[in-house]
Amino acid sequence: MNKSSDAHRMEKIVSLCKRRGFIFQSSEIYGGLNGCWDYGPLGVELKRNLKNYWWRIMVHGRDDVVGLDGSILMNRAVWKASGHEDTFTDPMVDCRSCKARLRADQLVEKKGIKQCPNCGGKDLTAPRAFNLMFKTYVGATEDESSITYLRPETAQAIFVQFKNVLEVSRKKLPFGIAQIGKAFRNEINPRNFTFRSREFEQMELEYFCRTEEGMQWLDYWKEERLKFYENIGIARDNLHALTVPDEERAFYSKGTYDIEYDFPFGRQELEGVAYRTDYDLSQHQKASGKSLEYFDEETKQRFIPHVVEPSAGVDRTVLALICEAYSEDEAPDEKGKMETRIVLRFHPRIAPIKCAVFPLLKNKEPLVAKAKEIVAFLRPHMYVFYDETGAIGRRYRRQDEIGTPFSVTVDFETLGEKDPALRDTVTLRDRDSMKQERVPVKDLSSILVSRIS
C-alpha cells in the first residue's frame, strides 16, 4: 500500500469510529481537548473485552501472578526516587515560522539541516527539556510542599507496594504483580488519533525473579505477549519484535523488546517488554529507608529481586484491533445488486457485541415476542443486541460494520408456519462468510459460546 491509500484508510477508520460510537473527541462540543478521547457505547465494550481477556490470561490463568489497583496520585517522593521528576523529559523545539511546538526527534533533516516537518522552516529554537508529568497540588494550599503529579506510568505503585503484596500473597520467586490503570503524560504533540494521547490506559506486569534468570524471563515474556496479540485477532505478519539497541534503552535496562504493529500510519510500538534489573526496588529502598528485600527460605539469603516488565497500551491495542479488523468487500443488496460492504472482522472473543437478534418483521407480534424471548435467553451468556427496524439486509450490514460476529433471525419457520419440522429453529448468520444455517433455539447458547471462545 502507498502512503496516500494508507492515509485514506486511516480517515475511513476514524470516520467509522465516530459514526458507529467507538471513539469520540473529548469535550467535542467545546472544541475538544487535544490528546484526550472518550469511548462510546461500542468502544467501551471493545476496551473492556480487551482488558478482561488480558486479566484472564495474565492473572486468573496463572498461579504466579496477583493483581493490584494502585492510586493515580502518589507521594511526590515516589517520583523523586524513581527519577521521573528529574529525568522524565522530552527535548522540545519551537518553529518560529509556523509556531509549531515539536519534539526534537520529529524534525526532518535535509542536506544536514534540521527543518520543521509542517512548513519546512529552518528557524528553530534550541532544544529544551520539557517534563512530561502533569503537576498538581494536594490539599488546601498550592505551594512547594503540596506538589505531586498524575502518574505517568502504573509501574511505580507496584514497586512501592512490593513488600505488602509479597507478605499477603505468600508468593515465592518468580512471581508477578499485574495492574490495569490510567496514566497521564503531557505529550508535546499528541497525534495519530488515539495512538499518542495525554490520558491513556496501561496493562502492566512486573515479574520479579532472581538475578541470573532475568534474561530468560525477558525472552519468555516476549513470546507470551506475541501469542496474546495473535489470540485477540492480530495477524502475526503485522507484529514485529524489535530488539532495542543498547544506546536507545533506559540506562537501568539490560534488555528491551518493542512489540510493534503495522498501523496505516506506520510501524509503531504496542508494548515494551523490558528487563529493568533491580533498579526500581533499589531506588525506593534507598530513598524510603524501608527494606524491599526478598528472603529466600531455602538459601536463607536476602536480596532485591530483578524484574521483567511487559507494559502494553490499552488504547493503542484497541486502535490496532480496529485497524486490523477493518475491511471492505462486495455483497449483494436486497435486489441482488453488488455493493461495498464495510466489515470489522473482530475476533469473536473481543467483539463488542457478540450476537444480534432480529425478528423478520417488526409488525408481526409472534415474531417480535419470540425474538425478545431469545434475547432474554442469550443475555446471561453474552452481550446481545436487538434490532427490528429496516430491511433484514440493512440490519445485517449495520452489524457487519460494528463487528458483530453472529446474527440470529426469527422468521415464519421459527413459528412452524411453513414446515412444522422447523418450529423453534432460527437462522444463524456468520459475519465473515455471510453463510446462514438453521439451528434449534435450545442449542443456540452452546453453539455461540463455543464459537466466541
N, C-alpha and C positions, 0 to 999 in steps of 0.2 A: 504493500500500500504506500502511496506517496503522501507527503505531508498535508496537502490540501484535502485529500479524501479522509485522512485521519482527523483533521480539524472538523470536517463536515460531520463525520461520525460522532465526534465528541459533542458537537452542537445538538445533534439529534438526541443523544443520551441526556444532556442537560435539560432539553425541552421536555422529554418524556418524564423525567424525574419530577418536574413541576406539574405537568399536566395530569399525571396519574397519582400524585400525592406521595412521592417518595421523599423528596427533599425540597424545602423552601428556603429562601434567603431569610435570615433572622431580621426581625423588625422591618419587614419589607414595606409596610405602609408608611414608614418614616424615612424611606430611602435606604434602609438596610444598615448593617454594620459589617464592614469588611472583615472576612476571615471567620465569620460565625454563621452557623446553619441550623435550621430546625428540621427535624424528621417528621414527615406527615404520617397519616394512618398506615400506609404500606411500608414506608421507610422504617418506622419504629418496630414493625413486626420483623422485617428483614434483619435489622440490627439486633433485636432480642434473640432471634433464632441463632444468629452467629455467636453471640456471647454465651447463650445457653449450651450450644454444642461445644464451644471451646472449654467451658467449665466442666462439661460432662467428660470430655476427653482428658483434660489436664488434671482434674481434681477427683471427680467421682469414679473415674475409670482406673485409678491408680491407688496403691497403698502408701506411696512415698510422698504424697503432696497434700497439703492442707491449705485452707483459704484464709484470707484476711480482707477487711474493708477498712482501710485507713482514712483518716480525715484529710480534707483538702488543705486546711490551714494547719501549720505546724510551728513549733517554736523556731524563732529565727536562727537559733544556734545550730539547728539541723542543717540549714543551708550554708552556714559558715563552715561547719565541719566537713560537709560533702564537697566543698569547693565551688558550689553554684554561685554564691554571692560574688566571688571574686573573678570567676573564670567562665561563667555561663553566658558568653557573649558571641555576637557575630560582628565582623567588621562591616561598617555601613559607609556608603558613599552617596553623595548627592550630585545629580546632574544639574549644573547651573543653567543649561539651555532650556530643558523642558520641565525642570523642577522635580523630576522623578527621584524617589528615595530607593536605593538599591542595595542589596547585599553585594559585597565586593566580588564574590565568586559568580555573580550574574553578568558582570561586564564582559563585553566581547573584545577580542584583540585582533586588530588588522594591521599588518605590517609593523608589528611590535608596539602598536599604540592602543591603549585601552580606550574603548568607546562605550557610550550609553546604548543598550540594546533597543531602547524605544525610539530615540531620534538620531542616533549616530553621533551625537555631540561628544566633543573631546574635552570640554571644560568641566572637569570633575573635581570635587573636593578630595582631600586626602582621606584615606580610610580611618574611621574612628570606632572605638569599641562601643557596642550597644548591648546592654544587658537585656536578655530576653524574658526575664521574670517579671510578672505583674506584681508591683509593690502595693501593699495595703496596710491598714492600721487596725490594731486590735484594742478595743476599749474606748474610753471617752475622749482621750487626748491624741492628737496627731503630732507626735514628736518622735525623736530618735528611739526612745525606749519602747515604743509601741509598734514598731515596724515589723511586719512579716511579709510573706509572699504567697501568692497562689502557687501551688506546687507545679513545677514544670515537668515532673515525672512521678509515677506512683511508687517507684522502687524504694525511695528513702524511708517510707513508712514501714516497709518490710524489714529493712536493716535495723531500724531503731527498736522494733518490736521483736527482733530475732530471739532474744533470751526468753521473753514471755511466752512466745509461741512454742519454743523448744520445750519449756517446762510443762505447759498444759497438754501438748500433743504427745509427749513422751516418744518422739521420733528419734531414730538413730541415723547417722550419716550413711549414705547420701539421702537427703530429703529436700523437698521444695516447699516454698510458700507462694501461693498464687493470688493475684488480685486483678480485678477489673475496675477501672475508675477514670474519672475526668482528670485531665491535666491542662495546663494553660501556658502558652508561650506567645510573647508579644512579637510575632513574626514581623520583620521589616516589610516583607512583600508577600502576603498570602496569595496563592494562585492555584490554577488548575482545579477549579471547582472546590470540592471538599478535600482535595489531597493535602494541601498545606493550609491549615487553619490555626486560628488563635486559641480556640477552645476545642478540645478533641478528647477522645477516649482511648485508653490503652488496655491491653490484655497482657499482663506481665507475669513471668515466673522467675523467682530467684531460687536456683537449685544449688544447695550447699553440699560440698564434697571435700574429700581430703586433697591436699596439695597435689599429690602425684597422680590424681585421677582427673584433674581439670581438663586436659586436652581431649581425653577420650569422651568425657561428657559433652564437651563442645561439639564434637562430631556426631554424637548420638542425638543431641537435640536438633541439630541442623536437619538430619534425616527425618526425625519425628515431625518437625514443623512442615517440611515439604509434603509429607504424607497427609498432614492435616488439610493443606490447601487443595490437594487433589480430591480429598474426601468431601469437600464442600463444592466441588464442581469446577475448579480452576485447572485447566489443562496443563500437564507437566511441561509441555513445549513452551508455554508462556511464562514459566517460572525459571529463575536463574539464581544460583547460589554463588555470589561473588565473594572471593576471599579478599578482605580489606587489607591493602598493603600496610606495612609497618608504619610508614610516615603519616598515614591517614587515621590510624587507630588512636583511641584515647591512650594517654601515657601509661595508665594503670592496666591496660588490657594486654593479655598475652596472645589473644587471637579473636578475630571477629569475622562472622559471615553476615553479609547483607542478602536477604532473600528478596529478589526484585521481580517485578511483574511488568509485562509489556502493555502499558496503558496506551490509548490512542495518542497521548501527548508525549510518549517516550517511555523508555525503561526506567522505572523508579522503585525506590525501596518500599516494601511492605512491612518488613520485620528485620530487626537486628538480633543475631544470636552472638552474644559477647561473653568471653571469659574474663570476668572483672577481677580475678585473683581475690586477695583478701583486703583490697583497698578500702572499700566502704566500711566494713565492720571495724577495721583497724582505726580508721579516721574517727568513727563515732566512739570507740573505746577510749581513744586518746583524749578527745575533746570533752567527753562526759565524765571521765574518770570511773565509769562503770564497766565491769568485766563483760565482754561479749564472747568469751571463750567457750569452746565446746569441750566437755570432759568425756574422754573415751573410757568406758567401763573396763574394756578388755585390756588395753595397754596402760591404763592409768595416766595417760597423757592429757595435758590441757593445751589447746591450740585454737587459733582463729581459723575457721573453715574458709576455703576458697568458694567462689560462686560463679555459676554459668547462668546467664540471663537471656532467655528468649523473650523479646519485647515486641509485640505486634500492635499496630494501629487499627482500632475498630473501624474508624471512618474510612481509612484507606482501603481496608479489606472489603467493606461494604461497596465502595466505589469500584474496586476490582471485580467484585461479584456482578455488579450491574453491567460493567463494560464487557465482561466475559459472556454474560447471558444474552446481551443484545444481538438480535439477528433479524434479518428480513428475508422472506421467501415469497412464493406465489401460492395463492389459494383461491378456489372458486367462490364467488359470492352467491346469493340466493338464486340468481338467474343463470348460474354456471359460468359467468364471465370471470376470467382470471384477474386478480387484483393483488397488490402488495400487502403482505401480512407482516406486521411487526410482532416479534415474539421475544419475550425474556425467557431464555431456556435455563432457569434456575434449577439446580439440583433439588428434588422434592423436599429433602430434609431442611433446606434453607429457605424455600419459597415462602413469602409472607402468608398467602392463603393457600391451603392445601387442596381444597375441593370447592367447586361452585355447584349449586343445586338450582335447577330451573324447572318450573312447570312449563310444558309446551305452550299452553295458552293461559293468560292471566285471568280471562273471564270465564273459565271453567272451574267452578268451585271444587269438584272432586280432585282435579289435578293439583290445584293450589294446596289443598288440605294435605294431600299425600306428600307433596314436595316439602312442606313445612314439618311434617312428621319425620321425614328423612333427615332434615337439618337438625332437629332435636335429637335424633338417634346418633348422628355423627359428632355433634358438638363436644361431648365429653372426651373425644379422642383426638380432635384436631380443630384448627381454625377453619370454619366453613363460611361461605358467602352465599346469600340467597339473592336471586335476581329474576324478576318476572317481566321486565319491560323490554320491548323491542323484539325484532325477529330473532329466532334462535341463533342464526348465523352471526348476527351483530353481537349477541351476548357471548358467543364463543370468542369472537375477535377481541372483545374487551378483556376477557380473562387471559387470552394469549399475551396481550400487551402488558399485563401486570405480572405474568409469570406463573399463573395458577396451573399446576401440572395436570389436574383432573377435573372434568366436569360431568355432572350427572343430570340427565334429562328424564323427567317423569312425563310419560305420554299415554295415549289411549290403551296401548298394550299393557302398561302397568296396571290399569284398571280392569284388564281382562276383557275389554270390549271387542277386540278383533280376534283374539285367539286365547281361550281360557288357559292354555298351557303357559302363556307368557305373563299371566297375572302375577303381580308383586315382583316383576323384574324391571330393571331400568337400563337406559343406555349410558354406558360409561365411556367417555371420550378421553383420549390421551392428547395432551397439548402438542408434543413434538411430532408425532407421526400422524395426528388427526384421525387415527383409526378409532372405530367405535365397536363396542362389544356389548352383548346382552348379559347382565349379571343379576342374580337374585338379590333383593333388598337385604335379606338376612345375612348375606355374605359380604355386603358392601364394606362394612367397617374393617373386617380382617384383611380383605383384598387391598384396601387403600393403605392401611397401616403397614403392611408388608412392603408395598411399593414405595412408600415415603421413606422408610428407614433403609 
